[in-house]
């Protein structure tokens, strides 16, 4: 089941189609052999709203088919993300004078998230996640959890049970929830008057600048810019009082949001408004340019793989959602990439969505080092290069497609 829209999911204006990536499987639906015949597909096409400038998917599989008891992504597979959340917990305590009794809520805390670090320091917290397996993993670490989809209805229950929150966080979550109005209504309902909502998600400017079109897949129903986020905030009497550009997810933006007039607005906010204005971010030509760059990227990447695979074995490092978009859009199968290696137990010995490339564990990679390796998890490349520096030669062996297809 999928949901298609002809109107902006936020403001209901008519949308304008941008890039269409064609028939796509569910990005994180890694398959057992016997599941291949029942695989489902949808049309991965993007659009933007000329009124509020929200960049979004036209069609999205139902959230229930994406976030469930077999959700494939466990955040603890990345040391970098663990450090990221640990640092954020310290920042919240120091910069916002968080007290132990203040309630902090994390929407989409996966197998621990930032609230796990608040829990370790004895702070009042609540994690909310719709996927049962990752919620159970968080629970086993002692994190207070509600295993549910966050929306306005749930916010009423939370308010009755726990009271209002001083801080609400969502990291790589807001972009996943199609009913964005219900999320903001819920946050408005739950946040203390001087509370703050922090959200970090892939940043549209990075996506367009790097042609990292692989950030576009079923779970990312929205890719936000400062302009679109600002338009959403205004409707709920919120304002963005600070922004922080992050390296996570290949380039993200962290937005600090409060009720209008409650905090001093940082000069960072205007800096990024100016940047978006300077690159003509709200013009139709920007979207046409992005479409052309995606097609160019696809052609160059396929040509490179075809050339290298003539005399070499190529593997892929990290069975990511992102690589589902790349492999299906570029029609890359085992003729070009022999196998994918990944450390996540729920992905190992399965097949990649759509193109059915086998996924093997790290031991297999070690025992069968390829000639070249595509960085499917390119957003973790620093961590991967460090890990592999004495194993898989770092220079001249890795293939990337961002910002252009090349060997590094
Ligand atoms: P992620 O960054 O979440 O990408 P996406 O959101 O596109 O799915 O996933 C990274 C994947 O890479 C995850 O499956 C774990 C894997 N991985 C490894 O196998 N080894 C590593 O050293 C790292 C850092 C990640």
Boltz pocket constraint, residues with backbone or C-beta under 6 A from the ligand:
constraints:
  - pocket:
      binder: B
      contacts: [[A, 72], [A, 73], [A, 74], [A, 77], [A, 78], [A, 79], [A, 214], [A, 317], [A, 318], [A, 319], [A, 320], [A, 321], [A, 322], [A, 323], [A, 341], [A, 342], [A, 343], [A, 344], [A, 347], [A, 376], [A, 377], [A, 379], [A, 380], [A, 383], [A, 384], [A, 387]]
      max_distance: 6.0
